Amino acid sequence: MTREALNNSIWSVSLVLQFGLLALIFLRRIAGRIPTFTLLLAFYPVRAAVLYFLSGHLAKDDLLSLYQGLALAALLLVILVAAELGWQLWKLLPRARWGLLATPVVAAAAAEMLWRALPMKSLVPADRVEMFGSALMVLLFGFALAGRAPEFLRNVTGGLAAFGLVDLMATAGKNFAAERRDAAMFAGWSYANSGVYVLVVLFWMLSLRSEKTE
């Protein structure tokens, strides 16, 4: 299988699963409980479809500007999702409130330390805001797990944490691969990122399928 065929296969499977997950969330009437998370799930496949279908119709600079704008919008949504989930944990876990207040600071410090450990002259610089969002999701899952939050919240934060952790690893891996101009390593970390998100979507579909409607 050629790399283009592999990319198209992953893209198609991911898109179908993401729309399937969205349908499940609305059918189970879960969207109202986590509206920002639902918006993020809708944003990802729409963004992928828009970029795919416009890639052959826009100039390179225009496509790059569109990609960067959509990437910024995705980062903002991730931060809003973290705030939404953090607020739910705040209400459910009163004993963990001081820790939850410190979570953004700890996540920012972790992202900064990891960013400083990466090569400064890499052709693909790491995004500290993206790394902050990923670290935030990992920490929120830690609180949900340690505080024995409802299974619903553990499943949502757990999926985001798994993707966030792999995203941090992939960011570092791609950064070092770019510095060494190792195309195979760079592609491997990119596929790892995409593959784990597909697995996370499958996990959410299976876990949310039995969630009670409201």
DRENPA-3360 file (N, C-alpha, C; in nm, 2 decimals, always signed):
BEGIN
1 = MTREALNN = +0.08/-0.12/+0.00/+0.00/+0.00/+0.00/+0.09/+0.13/+0.00 ~ +0.06/+0.22/-0.09/+0.14/+0.34/-0.09/+0.10/+0.43/+0.02 ~ +0.19/+0.53/+0.05/+0.16/+0.62/+0.16/+0.03/+0.70/+0.14 ~ +0.01/+0.74/+0.02/-0.11/+0.81/-0.01/-0.24/+0.73/+0.02 ~ -0.23/+0.60/-0.02/-0.35/+0.51/+0.00/-0.37/+0.49/+0.15 ~ -0.26/+0.48/+0.22/-0.27/+0.46/+0.37/-0.33/+0.58/+0.43 ~ -0.28/+0.70/+0.39/-0.33/+0.83/+0.45/-0.48/+0.84/+0.42 ~ -0.52/+0.81/+0.30/-0.67/+0.81/+0.26/-0.75/+0.72/+0.34;
9 = SIWSVSLV = -0.69/+0.60/+0.36/-0.77/+0.49/+0.44/-0.79/+0.54/+0.58 ~ -0.68/+0.59/+0.65/-0.69/+0.64/+0.78/-0.79/+0.75/+0.79 ~ -0.78/+0.84/+0.70/-0.86/+0.96/+0.70/-1.01/+0.92/+0.68 ~ -1.04/+0.83/+0.59/-1.18/+0.78/+0.57/-1.24/+0.71/+0.69 ~ -1.16/+0.62/+0.75/-1.20/+0.55/+0.87/-1.23/+0.64/+0.98 ~ -1.13/+0.73/+1.00/-1.15/+0.83/+1.11/-1.27/+0.92/+1.10 ~ -1.29/+0.96/+0.97/-1.41/+1.05/+0.95/-1.54/+0.98/+0.98 ~ -1.55/+0.85/+0.93/-1.67/+0.78/+0.95/-1.70/+0.75/+1.10;
17 = LQFGLLAL = -1.59/+0.72/+1.17/-1.61/+0.69/+1.31/-1.64/+0.82/+1.39 ~ -1.59/+0.93/+1.35/-1.61/+1.05/+1.42/-1.76/+1.10/+1.40 ~ -1.81/+1.08/+1.28/-1.95/+1.12/+1.26/-2.04/+1.02/+1.33 ~ -2.00/+0.89/+1.34/-2.07/+0.79/+1.41/-2.08/+0.82/+1.56 ~ -1.97/+0.87/+1.61/-1.97/+0.91/+1.75/-2.06/+1.03/+1.78 ~ -2.06/+1.12/+1.69/-2.14/+1.24/+1.71/-2.29/+1.20/+1.70 ~ -2.33/+1.11/+1.61/-2.46/+1.06/+1.60/-2.50/+0.99/+1.73 ~ -2.41/+0.91/+1.79/-2.44/+0.84/+1.91/-2.46/+0.94/+2.03;
25 = IFLRRIAG = -2.38/+1.04/+2.03/-2.39/+1.14/+2.14/-2.53/+1.21/+2.14 ~ -2.57/+1.24/+2.02/-2.70/+1.31/+2.00/-2.82/+1.21/+2.03 ~ -2.80/+1.09/+1.98/-2.91/+0.99/+2.00/-2.93/+0.95/+2.15 ~ -2.81/+0.95/+2.22/-2.82/+0.92/+2.36/-2.84/+1.04/+2.45 ~ -2.86/+1.16/+2.38/-2.89/+1.28/+2.45/-2.78/+1.32/+2.55 ~ -2.66/+1.30/+2.51/-2.54/+1.33/+2.59/-2.49/+1.47/+2.56 ~ -2.52/+1.52/+2.44/-2.46/+1.65/+2.40/-2.49/+1.76/+2.50 ~ -2.61/+1.77/+2.56/-2.64/+1.87/+2.65/-2.56/+1.87/+2.78;
33 = RIPTFTLL = -2.50/+1.76/+2.81/-2.42/+1.75/+2.93/-2.28/+1.80/+2.91 ~ -2.23/+1.78/+2.79/-2.09/+1.82/+2.76/-2.09/+1.90/+2.62 ~ -2.16/+2.01/+2.61/-2.18/+2.08/+2.48/-2.05/+2.12/+2.42 ~ -1.95/+2.17/+2.50/-1.82/+2.22/+2.43/-1.75/+2.10/+2.38 ~ -1.75/+1.99/+2.45/-1.68/+1.86/+2.41/-1.75/+1.81/+2.28 ~ -1.88/+1.82/+2.28/-1.95/+1.78/+2.15/-1.92/+1.87/+2.04 ~ -1.90/+2.00/+2.06/-1.86/+2.09/+1.96/-1.72/+2.06/+1.91 ~ -1.63/+2.02/+2.00/-1.50/+1.99/+1.96/-1.50/+1.86/+1.87;
41 = LAFYPVRA = -1.58/+1.76/+1.91/-1.59/+1.64/+1.83/-1.65/+1.67/+1.69 ~ -1.74/+1.77/+1.68/-1.79/+1.80/+1.55/-1.69/+1.88/+1.47 ~ -1.61/+1.96/+1.54/-1.52/+2.05/+1.47/-1.41/+1.97/+1.39 ~ -1.36/+1.86/+1.46/-1.25/+1.79/+1.40/-1.28/+1.73/+1.26 ~ -1.39/+1.65/+1.25/-1.42/+1.60/+1.11/-1.45/+1.70/+1.01 ~ -1.52/+1.81/+1.05/-1.56/+1.92/+0.96/-1.43/+1.99/+0.91 ~ -1.34/+2.01/+1.00/-1.21/+2.07/+0.97/-1.13/+1.98/+0.87 ~ -1.13/+1.85/+0.89/-1.06/+1.76/+0.80/-1.12/+1.76/+0.67;
49 = AVLYFLSG = -1.26/+1.76/+0.66/-1.33/+1.76/+0.53/-1.30/+1.89/+0.45 ~ -1.31/+2.00/+0.52/-1.29/+2.13/+0.46/-1.15/+2.14/+0.40 ~ -1.05/+2.10/+0.48/-0.91/+2.10/+0.43/-0.89/+2.01/+0.31 ~ -0.95/+1.89/+0.32/-0.93/+1.79/+0.21/-0.99/+1.84/+0.08 ~ -1.11/+1.89/+0.09/-1.18/+1.93/-0.04/-1.13/+2.06/-0.09 ~ -1.07/+2.15/-0.01/-1.02/+2.28/-0.06/-0.87/+2.27/-0.09 ~ -0.81/+2.16/-0.06/-0.66/+2.15/-0.09/-0.63/+2.17/-0.23 ~ -0.71/+2.12/-0.32/-0.68/+2.14/-0.46/-0.74/+2.26/-0.53;
57 = HLAKDDLL = -0.80/+2.35/-0.45/-0.86/+2.47/-0.51/-0.81/+2.60/-0.46 ~ -0.72/+2.59/-0.35/-0.67/+2.71/-0.30/-0.52/+2.72/-0.32 ~ -0.47/+2.85/-0.33/-0.33/+2.87/-0.34/-0.26/+2.82/-0.22 ~ -0.13/+2.78/-0.23/-0.06/+2.73/-0.12/-0.06/+2.82/+0.01 ~ -0.04/+2.95/-0.01/-0.04/+3.04/+0.10/-0.18/+3.05/+0.16 ~ -0.28/+3.05/+0.08/-0.42/+3.06/+0.13/-0.45/+2.93/+0.21 ~ -0.41/+2.82/+0.16/-0.44/+2.69/+0.23/-0.36/+2.69/+0.36 ~ -0.24/+2.74/+0.37/-0.16/+2.74/+0.49/-0.23/+2.84/+0.59;
65 = SLYQGLAL = -0.28/+2.95/+0.55/-0.35/+3.04/+0.64/-0.47/+2.98/+0.69 ~ -0.55/+2.91/+0.61/-0.67/+2.84/+0.65/-0.64/+2.73/+0.76 ~ -0.53/+2.66/+0.73/-0.49/+2.55/+0.82/-0.45/+2.61/+0.96 ~ -0.37/+2.72/+0.96/-0.33/+2.78/+1.08/-0.45/+2.84/+1.16 ~ -0.54/+2.90/+1.09/-0.66/+2.95/+1.15/-0.75/+2.84/+1.22 ~ -0.76/+2.73/+1.15/-0.84/+2.62/+1.20/-0.77/+2.55/+1.32 ~ -0.63/+2.55/+1.31/-0.55/+2.49/+1.42/-0.57/+2.57/+1.54 ~ -0.57/+2.71/+1.53/-0.59/+2.80/+1.64/-0.73/+2.78/+1.70;
73 = AALLLVIL = -0.83/+2.76/+1.62/-0.96/+2.74/+1.67/-0.97/+2.61/+1.74 ~ -0.91/+2.51/+1.70/-0.91/+2.38/+1.76/-0.84/+2.39/+1.90 ~ -0.73/+2.46/+1.91/-0.66/+2.48/+2.04/-0.75/+2.55/+2.14 ~ -0.82/+2.66/+2.09/-0.91/+2.73/+2.18/-1.02/+2.64/+2.23 ~ -1.08/+2.56/+2.14/-1.18/+2.46/+2.18/-1.13/+2.36/+2.28 ~ -1.01/+2.31/+2.27/-0.95/+2.22/+2.36/-0.94/+2.28/+2.50 ~ -0.90/+2.41/+2.51/-0.89/+2.48/+2.64/-1.03/+2.50/+2.70 ~ -1.13/+2.53/+2.61/-1.27/+2.54/+2.66/-1.32/+2.41/+2.71;
81 = VAAELGWQ = -1.29/+2.30/+2.64/-1.33/+2.17/+2.69/-1.27/+2.13/+2.82 ~ -1.14/+2.17/+2.84/-1.08/+2.14/+2.97/-1.15/+2.22/+3.08 ~ -1.19/+2.35/+3.05/-1.26/+2.43/+3.15/-1.39/+2.36/+3.18 ~ -1.46/+2.31/+3.08/-1.59/+2.25/+3.10/-1.58/+2.13/+3.19 ~ -1.49/+2.04/+3.16/-1.47/+1.92/+3.24/-1.41/+1.95/+3.38 ~ -1.33/+2.05/+3.38/-1.27/+2.09/+3.51/-1.39/+2.15/+3.60 ~ -1.48/+2.22/+3.55/-1.59/+2.27/+3.62/-1.68/+2.16/+3.68 ~ -1.70/+2.06/+3.59/-1.78/+1.94/+3.64/-1.71/+1.87/+3.75;
89 = LWKLLPRA = -1.58/+1.85/+3.74/-1.50/+1.79/+3.85/-1.50/+1.87/+3.97 ~ -1.50/+2.00/+3.96/-1.50/+2.10/+4.07/-1.63/+2.08/+4.15 ~ -1.74/+2.06/+4.08/-1.87/+2.04/+4.15/-1.88/+1.91/+4.22 ~ -1.82/+1.80/+4.15/-1.83/+1.67/+4.20/-1.73/+1.63/+4.31 ~ -1.61/+1.70/+4.30/-1.50/+1.66/+4.39/-1.46/+1.78/+4.48 ~ -1.53/+1.81/+4.58/-1.50/+1.93/+4.66/-1.36/+1.92/+4.73 ~ -1.32/+1.80/+4.76/-1.19/+1.78/+4.83/-1.07/+1.81/+4.73 ~ -1.10/+1.80/+4.60/-0.99/+1.82/+4.51/-0.98/+1.96/+4.45;
97 = RWGLLATP = -1.06/+2.05/+4.51/-1.07/+2.19/+4.45/-0.94/+2.26/+4.44 ~ -0.86/+2.25/+4.55/-0.73/+2.32/+4.55/-0.64/+2.27/+4.44 ~ -0.64/+2.13/+4.43/-0.56/+2.07/+4.32/-0.61/+2.11/+4.18 ~ -0.74/+2.12/+4.17/-0.79/+2.16/+4.04/-0.76/+2.31/+4.00 ~ -0.75/+2.39/+4.11/-0.71/+2.53/+4.08/-0.57/+2.54/+4.04 ~ -0.48/+2.45/+4.09/-0.34/+2.45/+4.05/-0.32/+2.38/+3.92 ~ -0.41/+2.31/+3.86/-0.39/+2.23/+3.74/-0.34/+2.31/+3.62 ~ -0.40/+2.43/+3.59/-0.34/+2.50/+3.48/-0.20/+2.54/+3.50;
105 = VVAAAAAE = -0.16/+2.58/+3.62/-0.02/+2.62/+3.65/+0.07/+2.50/+3.63 ~ +0.03/+2.38/+3.68/+0.11/+2.26/+3.67/+0.13/+2.22/+3.52 ~ +0.01/+2.23/+3.45/+0.01/+2.19/+3.31/+0.10/+2.29/+3.23 ~ +0.10/+2.42/+3.26/+0.18/+2.51/+3.19/+0.33/+2.49/+3.22 ~ +0.36/+2.46/+3.34/+0.50/+2.43/+3.38/+0.55/+2.31/+3.31 ~ +0.47/+2.20/+3.31/+0.51/+2.08/+3.24/+0.53/+2.10/+3.09 ~ +0.44/+2.18/+3.03/+0.45/+2.20/+2.88/+0.58/+2.29/+2.86 ~ +0.60/+2.38/+2.94/+0.72/+2.47/+2.93/+0.85/+2.39/+2.94;
113 = MLWRALPM = +0.86/+2.30/+3.04/+0.98/+2.22/+3.06/+1.00/+2.12/+2.94 ~ +0.89/+2.06/+2.89/+0.91/+1.97/+2.78/+0.95/+2.05/+2.65 ~ +0.89/+2.17/+2.64/+0.92/+2.25/+2.52/+1.07/+2.29/+2.52 ~ +1.12/+2.33/+2.64/+1.26/+2.37/+2.65/+1.36/+2.25/+2.63 ~ +1.31/+2.13/+2.65/+1.39/+2.01/+2.63/+1.40/+1.97/+2.48 ~ +1.32/+2.03/+2.40/+1.32/+1.99/+2.26/+1.42/+2.08/+2.18 ~ +1.47/+2.03/+2.07/+1.56/+2.11/+1.99/+1.51/+2.24/+1.95 ~ +1.58/+2.35/+1.97/+1.54/+2.48/+1.94/+1.54/+2.51/+1.79;
121 = KSLVPADR = +1.63/+2.44/+1.71/+1.64/+2.47/+1.57/+1.57/+2.37/+1.48 ~ +1.47/+2.30/+1.54/+1.40/+2.20/+1.46/+1.32/+2.28/+1.35 ~ +1.30/+2.21/+1.23/+1.23/+2.26/+1.12/+1.08/+2.26/+1.15 ~ +1.04/+2.18/+1.25/+0.90/+2.18/+1.29/+0.89/+2.21/+1.44 ~ +0.88/+2.34/+1.47/+0.88/+2.39/+1.61/+0.75/+2.34/+1.68 ~ +0.77/+2.30/+1.81/+0.66/+2.26/+1.89/+0.57/+2.37/+1.93 ~ +0.44/+2.35/+1.95/+0.35/+2.45/+1.99/+0.32/+2.44/+2.14 ~ +0.37/+2.54/+2.22/+0.35/+2.53/+2.36/+0.21/+2.53/+2.41;
129 = VEMFGSAL = +0.12/+2.60/+2.34/-0.02/+2.61/+2.37/-0.08/+2.47/+2.35 ~ -0.05/+2.40/+2.24/-0.10/+2.27/+2.22/-0.05/+2.17/+2.33 ~ +0.08/+2.18/+2.36/+0.13/+2.10/+2.47/+0.07/+2.13/+2.60 ~ +0.03/+2.25/+2.63/-0.04/+2.29/+2.75/-0.17/+2.22/+2.76 ~ -0.25/+2.22/+2.64/-0.38/+2.16/+2.64/-0.37/+2.01/+2.66 ~ -0.27/+1.95/+2.60/-0.25/+1.80/+2.62/-0.22/+1.77/+2.77 ~ -0.13/+1.84/+2.83/-0.09/+1.82/+2.97/-0.21/+1.84/+3.06 ~ -0.29/+1.94/+3.03/-0.41/+1.97/+3.10/-0.51/+1.85/+3.11;
137 = MVLLFGFA = -0.53/+1.79/+2.99/-0.62/+1.67/+2.98/-0.57/+1.55/+3.06 ~ -0.44/+1.53/+3.06/-0.38/+1.42/+3.14/-0.40/+1.45/+3.29 ~ -0.38/+1.57/+3.33/-0.40/+1.60/+3.48/-0.55/+1.59/+3.52 ~ -0.64/+1.63/+3.43/-0.78/+1.62/+3.47/-0.83/+1.48/+3.48 ~ -0.77/+1.39/+3.40/-0.81/+1.25/+3.41/-0.75/+1.20/+3.54 ~ -0.64/+1.24/+3.58/-0.58/+1.20/+3.71/-0.68/+1.23/+3.82 ~ -0.73/+1.35/+3.82/-0.83/+1.39/+3.92/-0.96/+1.31/+3.92 ~ -1.01/+1.29/+3.79/-1.13/+1.21/+3.78/-1.11/+1.07/+3.83;
145 = LAGRAPEF = -0.99/+1.01/+3.80/-0.96/+0.87/+3.84/-0.94/+0.86/+3.99 ~ -0.86/+0.95/+4.05/-0.83/+0.95/+4.19/-0.95/+0.99/+4.27 ~ -1.03/+1.08/+4.22/-1.15/+1.12/+4.30/-1.27/+1.03/+4.28 ~ -1.25/+0.92/+4.20/-1.36/+0.83/+4.17/-1.49/+0.91/+4.11 ~ -1.46/+0.99/+4.01/-1.57/+1.06/+3.95/-1.66/+0.96/+3.88 ~ -1.78/+1.00/+3.84/-1.87/+0.91/+3.77/-1.80/+0.85/+3.64 ~ -1.84/+0.73/+3.61/-1.78/+0.66/+3.50/-1.78/+0.74/+3.37 ~ -1.89/+0.81/+3.35/-1.91/+0.90/+3.23/-1.79/+1.00/+3.22;
153 = LRNVTGGL = -1.76/+1.07/+3.33/-1.65/+1.17/+3.32/-1.52/+1.10/+3.31 ~ -1.50/+0.98/+3.38/-1.37/+0.91/+3.37/-1.35/+0.87/+3.22 ~ -1.45/+0.82/+3.15/-1.44/+0.78/+3.02/-1.40/+0.89/+2.92 ~ -1.47/+1.01/+2.94/-1.44/+1.12/+2.85/-1.30/+1.18/+2.88 ~ -1.27/+1.20/+3.01/-1.14/+1.25/+3.04/-1.03/+1.15/+3.01 ~ -1.06/+1.02/+3.02/-0.96/+0.92/+2.99/-0.92/+0.92/+2.85 ~ -1.02/+0.93/+2.76/-0.99/+0.93/+2.62/-0.91/+1.05/+2.58 ~ -0.95/+1.17/+2.63/-0.87/+1.29/+2.60/-0.73/+1.28/+2.66;
161 = AAFGLVDL = -0.71/+1.22/+2.78/-0.58/+1.21/+2.84/-0.49/+1.11/+2.75 ~ -0.55/+1.00/+2.70/-0.47/+0.91/+2.62/-0.42/+0.98/+2.50 ~ -0.51/+1.05/+2.43/-0.47/+1.12/+2.31/-0.37/+1.23/+2.34 ~ -0.40/+1.30/+2.46/-0.31/+1.41/+2.50/-0.17/+1.36/+2.53 ~ -0.16/+1.24/+2.59/-0.03/+1.19/+2.63/+0.05/+1.15/+2.50 ~ -0.02/+1.08/+2.41/+0.04/+1.04/+2.28/+0.08/+1.16/+2.20 ~ -0.01/+1.27/+2.21/+0.02/+1.39/+2.13/+0.15/+1.45/+2.18 ~ +0.17/+1.45/+2.32/+0.30/+1.51/+2.37/+0.42/+1.43/+2.32;
169 = MATAGKNF = +0.40/+1.29/+2.32/+0.51/+1.21/+2.28/+0.54/+1.23/+2.13 ~ +0.43/+1.24/+2.05/+0.44/+1.26/+1.91/+0.50/+1.40/+1.87 ~ +0.46/+1.50/+1.95/+0.52/+1.63/+1.93/+0.67/+1.63/+1.95 ~ +0.72/+1.56/+2.06/+0.86/+1.55/+2.08/+0.93/+1.46/+1.97 ~ +0.86/+1.35/+1.94/+0.92/+1.26/+1.83/+0.93/+1.33/+1.70 ~ +0.83/+1.40/+1.66/+0.84/+1.47/+1.53/+0.94/+1.59/+1.53 ~ +0.95/+1.65/+1.65/+1.05/+1.76/+1.66/+1.19/+1.70/+1.64 ~ +1.22/+1.59/+1.71/+1.36/+1.54/+1.69/+1.38/+1.48/+1.55;
177 = AAERRDAA = +1.27/+1.42/+1.50/+1.28/+1.36/+1.36/+1.31/+1.47/+1.26 ~ +1.24/+1.59/+1.28/+1.26/+1.70/+1.18/+1.40/+1.75/+1.20 ~ +1.45/+1.76/+1.32/+1.59/+1.81/+1.34/+1.69/+1.72/+1.27 ~ +1.66/+1.59/+1.27/+1.75/+1.49/+1.21/+1.72/+1.46/+1.06 ~ +1.61/+1.53/+1.02/+1.56/+1.51/+0.88/+1.53/+1.36/+0.85 ~ +1.47/+1.29/+0.95/+1.44/+1.15/+0.94/+1.29/+1.14/+0.90 ~ +1.26/+1.13/+0.77/+1.12/+1.13/+0.73/+1.04/+1.01/+0.78 ~ +1.11/+0.89/+0.79/+1.04/+0.77/+0.84/+0.99/+0.79/+0.98;
185 = MFAGWSYA = +1.08/+0.84/+1.07/+1.05/+0.87/+1.20/+0.93/+0.97/+1.22 ~ +0.94/+1.07/+1.14/+0.84/+1.18/+1.14/+0.70/+1.12/+1.10 ~ +0.70/+1.04/+0.99/+0.58/+0.98/+0.95/+0.52/+0.88/+1.05 ~ +0.61/+0.81/+1.12/+0.57/+0.71/+1.22/+0.50/+0.78/+1.34 ~ +0.55/+0.89/+1.38/+0.49/+0.96/+1.49/+0.36/+1.02/+1.45 ~ +0.35/+1.07/+1.32/+0.22/+1.12/+1.27/+0.11/+1.02/+1.27 ~ +0.15/+0.90/+1.22/+0.05/+0.79/+1.22/+0.01/+0.74/+1.36 ~ +0.11/+0.75/+1.45/+0.08/+0.71/+1.59/-0.03/+0.80/+1.64;
193 = NSGVYVLV = -0.02/+0.93/+1.62/-0.11/+1.03/+1.66/-0.25/+1.00/+1.61 ~ -0.26/+0.98/+1.47/-0.39/+0.95/+1.41/-0.45/+0.82/+1.45 ~ -0.36/+0.72/+1.47/-0.41/+0.59/+1.51/-0.47/+0.59/+1.65 ~ -0.40/+0.65/+1.74/-0.45/+0.66/+1.88/-0.58/+0.73/+1.88 ~ -0.60/+0.84/+1.80/-0.73/+0.91/+1.81/-0.84/+0.82/+1.76 ~ -0.81/+0.74/+1.65/-0.92/+0.65/+1.61/-0.95/+0.55/+1.72 ~ -0.85/+0.50/+1.79/-0.88/+0.41/+1.90/-0.96/+0.48/+2.01 ~ -0.93/+0.60/+2.04/-1.00/+0.68/+2.14/-1.15/+0.70/+2.10;
201 = VLFWMLSL = -1.17/+0.73/+1.97/-1.31/+0.74/+1.92/-1.38/+0.61/+1.94 ~ -1.32/+0.50/+1.91/-1.38/+0.37/+1.92/-1.42/+0.34/+2.07 ~ -1.32/+0.38/+2.16/-1.35/+0.36/+2.30/-1.47/+0.44/+2.35 ~ -1.47/+0.57/+2.30/-1.59/+0.65/+2.34/-1.72/+0.59/+2.29 ~ -1.72/+0.54/+2.17/-1.84/+0.48/+2.11/-1.89/+0.37/+2.19 ~ -1.79/+0.28/+2.23/-1.83/+0.16/+2.31/-1.88/+0.20/+2.45 ~ -1.81/+0.30/+2.52/-1.84/+0.33/+2.65/-1.96/+0.42/+2.67 ~ -1.98/+0.51/+2.57/-2.10/+0.60/+2.58/-2.23/+0.53/+2.52;
209 = RSEKTE = -2.21/+0.42/+2.46/-2.33/+0.35/+2.40/-2.43/+0.31/+2.51 ~ -2.37/+0.27/+2.63/-2.46/+0.23/+2.74/-2.49/+0.34/+2.84 ~ -2.45/+0.46/+2.80/-2.48/+0.58/+2.89/-2.63/+0.60/+2.89 ~ -2.68/+0.63/+3.01/-2.82/+0.66/+3.03/-2.86/+0.79/+2.96 ~ -2.97/+0.80/+2.90/-3.02/+0.92/+2.84/-3.08/+1.01/+2.94 ~ -3.08/+1.14/+2.91/-3.14/+1.24/+3.01/-3.24/+1.32/+2.94;
% end
